[in-house]
């Protein structure tokens, strides 16, 4: 392969919000893509993109889907009890198929003892990628700004044990721009870990105030105790690990693990990230 030829690039998660955004941006740039999907017919139809059957597994189907691929964009799998095992299997399949570089969507503050329980799985996934011997780029995303409006209950109240802790949330669109930039020139970003945040750290009281301004209806924040948080979420039937993840979303904020603001989005893409207020303004214009 010469330096001017397009290196084969595969994308997981193309049927989801983030993977689809990345695939569209790369397709618009004229880059050939292989979209990996459990159900290829559900993948977006994009110029220069071919959808093939694949899954987060180390099986013949997945290894075939990765054959000839140089760089893999690995969107973290859907939350499940065995997500970490699925991640390990896909990484092993990639290594066995000759993939040279993985770009992985991890999480801010990923660590074996992170307060946010799912961030521990992201750390373990990072280690498995590093130990595989493949080149890697880790995109440690903060919580999604896109998700913050969904925290408001039907009564206009955000409830959770986050205290006066702050979160430097970032939009999916900014994460997608970073990922697409990295995937255009992956070797330039090999070995890098990027902490992707928005331009400011907001408390849940701040979030409620901003949402109220844009909605023109009352929004407030109630700082639950840990016991209250578990009790209020038990109205939804879920396994214990899911309750722990929901509650630790807020306790991680309270612990200050998600408050650090970085310039990594702008450093990689040349454009500053959107704030919550700017995101809401753009969203209302698009309606």
RODO-2510 file (C-alpha; in nm, 4 decimals, decimal comma):
residues 287
     n   res          X          Y          Z
     1     x     0,0000     0,0000     0,0000
     2     x     0,1382     0,3418    -0,0936
     3     x     0,1026     0,6500     0,1219
     4     x    -0,1617     0,7926    -0,1116
     5     x    -0,3952     0,4943    -0,0993
     6     x    -0,6941     0,4874     0,1334
     7     x    -0,6284     0,2522     0,4233
     8     x    -0,9256     0,0198     0,4832
     9     x    -1,1391     0,1619     0,7638
    10     x    -1,4170    -0,0131     0,9572
    11     x    -1,6726     0,1416     1,1907
    12     x    -1,8798    -0,0288     1,4578
    13     x    -2,1976     0,1255     1,5946
    14     x    -2,3056     0,2750     1,2622
    15     x    -2,6704     0,2056     1,3475
    16     x    -2,6376     0,4232     1,6611
    17     x    -2,6154     0,7982     1,7143
    18     x    -2,2386     0,8371     1,7373
    19     x    -2,1252     0,5771     1,4839
    20     x    -2,3731     0,7055     1,2255
    21     x    -2,2452     1,0622     1,2678
    22     x    -1,8851     0,9529     1,2219
    23     x    -1,9724     0,7402     0,9192
    24     x    -2,1597     1,0278     0,7538
    25     x    -1,8764     1,2732     0,8075
    26     x    -1,6173     1,0357     0,6629
    27     x    -1,8427     0,9408     0,3713
    28     x    -1,8973     1,3086     0,2934
    29     x    -1,5182     1,3446     0,2822
    30     x    -1,5008     1,0717     0,0175
    31     x    -1,3480     0,8071     0,2432
    32     x    -1,4325     0,4422     0,1746
    33     x    -1,5848     0,2663     0,4740
    34     x    -1,6844    -0,0766     0,5950
    35     x    -1,9822    -0,0513     0,8304
    36     x    -1,9942    -0,3384     1,0786
    37     x    -2,3435    -0,4237     1,1981
    38     x    -2,5286    -0,7148     1,3511
    39     x    -2,8034    -0,6435     1,0962
    40     x    -2,6385    -0,4841     0,7900
    41     x    -2,9731    -0,3722     0,6440
    42     x    -3,0065    -0,1291     0,9371
    43     x    -2,6762     0,0450     0,8627
    44     x    -2,6972     0,3873     0,6947
    45     x    -2,6729     0,3878     0,3165
    46     x    -2,3788     0,6124     0,2404
    47     x    -2,1643     0,6745    -0,0685
    48     x    -1,8495     0,4631    -0,0555
    49     x    -1,9724     0,2568     0,2403
    50     x    -2,0368    -0,1171     0,2462
    51     x    -2,2284    -0,2764     0,5337
    52     x    -2,1231    -0,6235     0,6460
    53     x    -2,2430    -0,8560     0,9194
    54     x    -2,0370    -0,8397     1,2350
    55     x    -2,0808    -0,8501     1,6116
    56     x    -1,8859    -0,7974     1,9307
    57     x    -1,7558    -1,1516     1,9269
    58     x    -1,4460    -1,3474     1,8330
    59     x    -1,6088    -1,5728     1,5760
    60     x    -1,5666    -1,6515     1,2064
    61     x    -1,8247    -1,3925     1,0987
    62     x    -1,6566    -1,1123     1,2900
    63     x    -1,3054    -1,2091     1,1847
    64     x    -1,4189    -1,2139     0,8199
    65     x    -1,5754    -0,8699     0,8630
    66     x    -1,2384    -0,7388     0,9813
    67     x    -1,0251    -0,9043     0,7160
    68     x    -0,8134    -0,6464     0,5327
    69     x    -0,9012    -0,3692     0,7763
    70     x    -0,6201    -0,1395     0,8847
    71     x    -0,8061     0,0850     1,1330
    72     x    -1,1105     0,0002     1,3440
    73     x    -1,3329     0,2620     1,5059
    74     x    -1,4707     0,0762     1,8062
    75     x    -1,7734     0,2375     1,9642
    76     x    -1,8280     0,0945     2,3115
    77     x    -2,1035    -0,1661     2,3125
    78     x    -2,4523    -0,1258     2,4537
    79     x    -2,4724    -0,1440     2,8322
    80     x    -2,5142    -0,5041     2,9416
    81     x    -2,3938    -0,7440     3,2082
    82     x    -2,1421    -0,8972     2,9662
    83     x    -2,0327    -0,5836     2,7788
    84     x    -1,6721    -0,6167     2,8938
    85     x    -1,6534    -0,9739     2,7624
    86     x    -1,7987    -0,8546     2,4315
    87     x    -1,5335    -0,5829     2,4122
    88     x    -1,2550    -0,8316     2,4805
    89     x    -1,3904    -1,0642     2,2096
    90     x    -1,4016    -0,7904     1,9443
    91     x    -1,0497    -0,6747     2,0315
    92     x    -0,9214    -1,0321     2,0081
    93     x    -1,0967    -1,0781     1,6723
    94     x    -0,9398    -0,7555     1,5445
    95     x    -0,5921    -0,8633     1,6504
    96     x    -0,6397    -1,2071     1,4926
    97     x    -0,7587    -1,0469     1,1668
    98     x    -0,4568    -0,8195     1,1296
    99     x    -0,6127    -0,4880     1,2325
   100     x    -0,3303    -0,2458     1,3066
   101     x    -0,4999     0,0379     1,4934
   102     x    -0,8089     0,0692     1,7170
   103     x    -0,9754     0,4006     1,7953
   104     x    -1,1956     0,3385     2,0990
   105     x    -1,4668     0,5504     2,2604
   106     x    -1,3851     0,5260     2,6292
   107     x    -1,5056     0,7363     2,9213
   108     x    -1,3717     1,0305     3,1215
   109     x    -1,1902     0,9220     3,4347
   110     x    -1,1717     0,5575     3,3278
   111     x    -0,9989     0,3753     3,6128
   112     x    -1,0265     0,0466     3,8009
   113     x    -1,1691     0,2305     4,1024
   114     x    -1,3792     0,4953     3,9238
   115     x    -1,6918     0,6021     4,1109
   116     x    -1,8999     0,5660     3,7936
   117     x    -1,9184     0,1889     3,7776
   118     x    -1,9199     0,1606     3,3987
   119     x    -1,5987     0,3652     3,3751
   120     x    -1,4243     0,0653     3,5327
   121     x    -1,5205    -0,1483     3,2321
   122     x    -1,3896     0,1211     2,9988
   123     x    -1,0553     0,1155     3,1799
   124     x    -1,0372    -0,2641     3,1498
   125     x    -1,1191    -0,2370     2,7786
   126     x    -0,8423     0,0198     2,7321
   127     x    -0,5943    -0,2134     2,8982
   128     x    -0,6978    -0,5032     2,6753
   129     x    -0,6463    -0,2875     2,3662
   130     x    -0,3045    -0,1730     2,4881
   131     x    -0,2029    -0,5288     2,5760
   132     x    -0,3112    -0,6519     2,2302
   133     x    -0,0085    -0,4889     2,0690
   134     x    -0,2192    -0,2957     1,8176
   135     x    -0,1759     0,0802     1,7878
   136     x    -0,4496     0,2665     1,9680
   137     x    -0,6162     0,6029     2,0202
   138     x    -0,8460     0,6431     2,3205
   139     x    -1,1298     0,8956     2,3136
   140     x    -1,2369     0,9458     2,6739
   141     x    -1,5780     1,1089     2,6389
   142     x    -1,7413     1,2964     2,9232
   143     x    -2,1180     1,2566     2,9694
   144     x    -2,3238     1,3611     2,6682
   145     x    -2,4767     1,7080     2,6679
   146     x    -2,7439     1,5544     2,4441
   147     x    -2,8587     1,3431     2,7391
   148     x    -2,8911     1,6220     2,9973
   149     x    -3,2446     1,7322     2,8930
   150     x    -3,3604     1,3717     2,9423
   151     x    -3,2664     1,3886     3,3106
   152     x    -3,5668     1,6112     3,3784
   153     x    -3,8617     1,4184     3,5182
   154     x    -4,2241     1,4713     3,4228
   155     x    -4,2535     1,7080     3,7202
   156     x    -3,9712     1,9284     3,5898
   157     x    -3,7185     1,8074     3,8471
   158     x    -3,3723     1,6572     3,7978
   159     x    -3,3103     1,4112     4,0812
   160     x    -2,9780     1,2587     4,1789
   161     x    -2,7064     1,2608     4,4455
   162     x    -2,4603     1,4901     4,2660
   163     x    -2,4506     1,7657     4,5297
   164     x    -2,2615     2,0694     4,4088
   165     x    -2,0314     1,8615     4,1875
   166     x    -1,9915     1,9649     3,8250
   167     x    -1,9816     1,7811     3,4924
   168     x    -1,7971     1,8973     3,1790
   169     x    -2,0463     1,7359     2,9420
   170     x    -1,9806     1,7280     2,5661
   171     x    -2,2048     1,6852     2,2626
   172     x    -2,2098     1,3712     2,0521
   173     x    -2,1476     1,5958     1,7513
   174     x    -1,8175     1,7186     1,8956
   175     x    -1,7098     1,3641     1,9780
   176     x    -1,7970     1,2596     1,6222
   177     x    -1,5900     1,5453     1,4802
   178     x    -1,2912     1,4380     1,6892
   179     x    -1,3318     1,0740     1,5885
   180     x    -1,3616     1,1600     1,2182
   181     x    -1,0513     1,3796     1,2378
   182     x    -0,8523     1,1032     1,4065
   183     x    -0,9735     0,8421     1,1585
   184     x    -0,8630     1,0517     0,8610
   185     x    -0,5020     1,0347     0,9838
   186     x    -0,4873     0,7649     1,2528
   187     x    -0,1092     0,7295     1,2609
   188     x    -0,0796     1,0942     1,3700
   189     x    -0,2866     1,0126     1,6785
   190     x    -0,1429     0,6713     1,7673
   191     x    -0,0748     0,6319     2,1371
   192     x    -0,2790     0,9383     2,2306
   193     x    -0,5559     0,9554     2,4892
   194     x    -0,7927     1,2488     2,4429
   195     x    -1,0180     1,3700     2,7243
   196     x    -1,3188     1,5106     2,5414
   197     x    -1,5244     1,7694     2,7273
   198     x    -1,7464     2,0648     2,6642
   199     x    -1,6267     2,4222     2,7280
   200     x    -1,7516     2,4442     3,0880
   201     x    -1,8268     2,2377     3,3972
   202     x    -2,1856     2,2692     3,5197
   203     x    -2,3541     2,1622     3,8406
   204     x    -2,6980     2,0060     3,8112
   205     x    -2,8352     2,3340     3,9489
   206     x    -2,6655     2,5105     3,6558
   207     x    -2,8080     2,2534     3,4133
   208     x    -3,1593     2,3046     3,5518
   209     x    -3,1258     2,6828     3,5210
   210     x    -3,0085     2,6661     3,1595
   211     x    -3,2792     2,4168     3,0635
   212     x    -3,5438     2,6358     3,2295
   213     x    -3,4273     2,9351     3,0274
   214     x    -3,4526     2,7484     2,6995
   215     x    -3,7770     2,5687     2,7812
   216     x    -3,9551     2,8691     2,9339
   217     x    -4,0884     2,6344     3,2018
   218     x    -3,9727     2,5622     3,5531
   219     x    -3,6880     2,3144     3,5923
   220     x    -3,5160     2,2475     3,9245
   221     x    -3,2638     2,0117     4,0817
   222     x    -3,3240     1,7974     4,3886
   223     x    -3,0117     1,6579     4,5531
   224     x    -3,1160     1,3076     4,6554
   225     x    -2,9479     1,0997     4,9202
   226     x    -2,7973     0,7718     4,8018
   227     x    -3,0902     0,5792     4,9519
   228     x    -3,3406     0,8119     4,7837
   229     x    -3,1624     0,7696     4,4511
   230     x    -3,1857     0,3913     4,4601
   231     x    -3,5464     0,4006     4,5794
   232     x    -3,6614     0,6438     4,3090
   233     x    -3,5056     0,4300     4,0352
   234     x    -3,6554     0,1044     4,1520
   235     x    -3,9805     0,2020     3,9811
   236     x    -3,8024     0,0684     3,6715
   237     x    -3,7304    -0,3033     3,6758
   238     x    -3,3572    -0,3544     3,6184
   239     x    -3,0653    -0,5682     3,7392
   240     x    -2,8578    -0,4406     4,0317
   241     x    -2,5602    -0,3461     3,8129
   242     x    -2,7888    -0,1122     3,6177
   243     x    -2,9159     0,0579     3,9335
   244     x    -2,5547     0,1007     4,0439
   245     x    -2,4656     0,2569     3,7085
   246     x    -2,7609     0,4982     3,7186
   247     x    -2,6874     0,6173     4,0706
   248     x    -2,3109     0,6386     4,0210
   249     x    -2,3728     0,8690     3,7250
   250     x    -2,4500     1,1294     3,9896
   251     x    -2,2090     1,0207     4,2637
   252     x    -1,9211     1,0429     4,0152
   253     x    -2,0203     1,4046     3,9542
   254     x    -2,0389     1,4651     4,3292
   255     x    -1,6893     1,3172     4,3660
   256     x    -1,5487     1,5647     4,1127
   257     x    -1,4409     1,2956     3,8666
   258     x    -1,6100     1,4628     3,5689
   259     x    -1,5425     1,8313     3,6344
   260     x    -1,2124     1,8787     3,4492
   261     x    -1,2469     2,0891     3,1334
   262     x    -0,9958     2,0260     2,8551
   263     x    -0,9192     2,1802     2,5167
   264     x    -0,8792     1,8437     2,3435
   265     x    -1,1827     1,8857     2,1156
   266     x    -1,0434     2,2143     1,9837
   267     x    -0,6850     2,0864     1,9703
   268     x    -0,7859     1,7915     1,7514
   269     x    -1,0496     1,9573     1,5309
   270     x    -0,9549     2,3244     1,5338
   271     x    -1,3031     2,4191     1,6586
   272     x    -1,4172     2,4743     2,0178
   273     x    -1,6903     2,2429     2,1528
   274     x    -2,0522     2,3457     2,1973
   275     x    -2,1862     2,4514     2,5362
   276     x    -2,5187     2,3251     2,6711
   277     x    -2,6805     2,6595     2,5950
   278     x    -2,5482     2,6622     2,2369
   279     x    -2,6591     2,3020     2,1862
   280     x    -3,0120     2,3809     2,3037
   281     x    -3,0289     2,6877     2,0789
   282     x    -2,9226     2,4845     1,7752
   283     x    -3,1660     2,2075     1,8644
   284     x    -3,4576     2,4500     1,8870
   285     x    -3,3636     2,6044     1,5514
   286     x    -3,3646     2,2589     1,3937
   287     x    -3,7162     2,1779     1,5100
***
